[in-house]
């Protein structure tokens, strides 16, 4: 979150996560999603029941 201002300008329309295996990064995502929701309250964070995995 510290470097986010360096590459993101303004409020995003929505926030999505793409690529990788979400369960591998679960601990990080559990911290990241609430922080993004707090920082961008008007931007929907697509995380609930929208994870796809090849496993």
N, C-alpha and C positions, 0 to 999 in steps of 0.2 A: 504494500500500500504506500510505502514511503516514496517510491519512484513513479507512482501513478501520474502525478501532475506533470512529469516530464514528457509524456507521450499522449495523454488524454486531455483534450480541451473541452470544457463545458460538460453539461449533463448528457449522458448517452440516452438514446431512445429506449434501448433495452440492453440487457446484459445476458450473453449466452456463453456457454462453455463448449468448445469444439475439440475433438480429437483425443487421442489417448485412452487410457483405461481409467475411468473416474474412481474406481475402488482403490487403485494404487495410490491416488492422491487424496483419499478420503479425509485424513486428518487435516490437511491443508485447506480443503474445501469447506470443512466444518468451521474453520476460522474465517475464511475469505468471504463466504456468502453473507453472513451477518454483517461483516464490516462493509461490504458493498451496499447492502440494503440500508445501512445507517448513513453512509456517505452520499448515496444517490437515492433518496426516498421516492422520487417520482419515476425512477427507472425500474421496470419489472426485471427481476432476476429469474431467469428460467432455469430452475433446478429441481423442482418437485416432480417426481415421476417422469422425468424427461432424460434420464441417463440411458444411453445405449452402450452396450458392451458386446464384444465378439465372443465372450465366454458364456 
